[in-house]
Amino acid sequence: MQRFFVKIRRRETPFYSFLHDIASRIRRISIPQFCMPLYKVLYNVRIGIIIFFRGIAVFLYYEPMFRSACRKVGRKFQYVKLRQGFPYIYGNIQIYLGDNVIFHSRASLSAGKVFDLPTFEVGSNTYLGPGLSIGVSKKISVGAFCYVASNVSISDNDGHPLDPLKRSKGDPVDKKDVLPVHIGDYVWIGEGATILKGVSIGEGSVVAARSVVVRDVEPYSVVAGNPAKFIKWIENDEKNLYRSLE
């Protein structure tokens, strides 16, 4: 059968060329426009069924399972299930989430082996987008009212030793090379940004998409680039807007 279809695609003879033309015409046939309202209804029914059963699955299975992996989860927690039903969680990571945190299931949370209680702490009313990658050996803290866009990476260590011999043996990073990360309140971290060890990001600041932050960010400032550099200050009226959200 496969050889038969190959001959049709090649149009080896007039007969196979005729079959190819017939198949091409069939593929170009579209459903009449007057049928579209019916398909719109079917589409909405399909989406409604998916949302309903996904909500039941999240409520009864996915969210409770994730909560069980956390040390503390605040009130009104929102777990968003994507195709990856559960985040990847590795090591003895201590997860603390404040009230009204939104967390997507497509995430990676890894704990290092250097310290006993590697901690990932998130303040209230913070949004953590899909594709979040956390590598913590000591502590990473994210403040309240923050917006962390998709595919953001935050780490308080290099992941592997700089010494090639130690790296080849699979040794963990040295304690002196672990530097906690602190992200203040009302911070917006753009899509695909990378926050490296030892960084402190000040309140109300903005990290532009795809930026690589290797040094501290001043409060109410905008940084961008690789490595991220100061772009501008956020005006006072915007500061007041941030503070009014409390």
N, C-alpha and C positions, 0 to 999 in steps of 0.2 A: 504493500500500500504506500509506503514511504517513497519508493522508487517511482510509483505512478504520479504522486504529487510533484516530485522533482521534475519529471518530464513535462508536466503542465507548466510549472514555473519557467522552464527553459524553452517552452514552445517548440519542442523538437520536430514536430510534424504539423501539417495543417490541421489535423484533428485535435492535437493538444493545444494548438494556438486557438482553435475555436472554443475549447473548454476554458481556456484562460480568459478569453473575452467574456464568456458567459459569467464566470465567477467574478470578474471585475465589475460587471454591470449589477450583479446581485449585491456586491458590497456597497455600491453607490446608492442603493435604494434606501430611502429614509422614511420614517413613520410620518403619515400625513399630519398636517398642522392641527386639524380638528381633534386629533387624539391627544394633544398635549395637555389639556386640562385633566384628563384621566391620569396621565403619568405624573402630573404635578401632585395630585391627590395621593397617588401611590408613593411618591417620593417623600411627602410629608408624613405619611403613615410609617414608612420605613425609618425615618429619622426619629419620630416619636417613640417607636418601639426600641430603637437602639439606646436612646437617652433614658428611657424608663428602666430597662434591664441593666444598663451600665450604672445608673444611680443605685439600684438595689444591690448590685455587686460591690460597689464602693462602700455602701453603708454597712453591709453585713460581713464583708470579707477584707477588701483591700485596705480601707482606712483603719479598722481595728488591728490588722496585722502590722501596719506601719506604726501605729501608736505603741504597740507592744515593744517595738525596737527603740523607743524614745524614753528618756528619763522623765520628761515632763512635756505635756502638750496643753496649751491654754484653751480657753473657751472659743467657740465658733470657728474651730479649725476647719479649713477647706482643703480636702485632698482631691486633686484633679488627676483622674486616671487617663493616661494616654495608652498607646499601643504597648509600651513597656509597663506592665501592671504594677511592678514594685521597683523602687530604686535599688541600685546595687549598694549594699552596705557591707563594709569589710572592717574587721578589727573591733576593738573595744571602744567605739566612739560613743561619747555621751551627748545626746541630742536634747536640747532644751528649746522649746518653741513657745512664744508668747501667745496672747489672745489674737484671734482673727488673722492668723497667718494662712496664706495660700501657698500650697506646696504641690508641685507637679511630680508625677511618678517617674518621669524620665530624668533620673538624677543619679549621681555617683557620690557616695560618701565613704571615704577611706580614712582609717585611723593608722597612724604610725606606731612603731614599737618602742619608741624612745622613752616616753612618759606613761605612767600608769593609767591616767584618766584624760585622754585627748577629748576636748570639749568643743562642740559646735553649738553656739547660742544665738538665737534669733529673737528680736524684740517684737512687740505687738504691732498688728496692722501692717505687716511687711509681706510683700509679694516676692516669691522665689520662682522664677520662670523655668521652663523646661530646659533640660540639658545642663543643669547646674552640676559643677564638679567641685567637690570639697576634698582637700587633702590636708588633714590636720594631725599634727603630732603633739601639740600642747593646747592651743586655744585659738579659735576663730570666732569672733563675735560680730553680729550684724545688728544694727540698732532698730528702733521703731520707725514706722512710716517710711520704710525703704522700698525701693523698686529695683529688683535685680532681674534684668532682662534674660532672654534665652541664651544658653551656651556660654555662661560665665564660669570662669575657673578661679578659685580662691585657694591658696595654699600657704601654710606657715613654715614650709620646709622645701628643700630642693627635690625631695622624692628619693634620691639616691646620693651616696657619698661622692664627693668630688674626687677622692683618691681612687684611681682605677683598680687597684688591687682589692680594696674593700668592696668596691662596686661589683667586681667579678665574683666575689665570694657571697654576694647577697646581703652584706652587712647593712644595718639601718644607718641613717644619717647621725652625725654626732650631735650631742645635746646642745653644744654651743652654736650649731648651725640652725637650730629651731628658734624662730622669732615670731611670736603671736601677731595676728592680724586683727585690727579693730576698725570697724566701719560704723561711723556715727549715725545719728538719727536723720531722717529725711534725705538720705543719699539716693541718687539715681545712678545705677551702673548699667551702661549700655550693652547692647547685644555683642556677644563674643569677646568681651573684655577679660583680661587676665590680671588678677591681683596677686602679687608675689609676697614673700615672707617679710615680716617686720614692718609692714605698711600700716599707717593710720590714716584713714580717710575722714576728714572733718565733716561736721554737721552741715546738711543742706547742699553739699557739693554734687557735681555731676561728672561722671567718667564717661567720655564719649565711646561709641561703639568701636570694637577692635583694639582698644587701647591696652597697653601693657604698663601697669603701674608698678614702679620699682622704688618709689620714694613717697614720703608723706604728702597728702593733699590738704591744702588749707581749707578751712570751713568756707562755705558759700563761694566756691571757685569752680571753674570748668577746666578740666584737663583733657588732653587728647594726644594720640600718637604712640609710637613705639621707639623709645620709652615715652611715657605720657609726660607732657609738659603743660605748664600753665597757659591757658588761653585768655580767660577774662574772669572778672569778678561778677557775681550775681548781685543785682541791684538791691537796695534796701527794701523796696516795696515787695520784692520777691521773698526776701527774708521774712517779712511780716506775714506774707501769704502762707509760707511754710508753718510759721509758729501758730497761725490761726487755726490750723487743722487739729491742734491738740484739743 
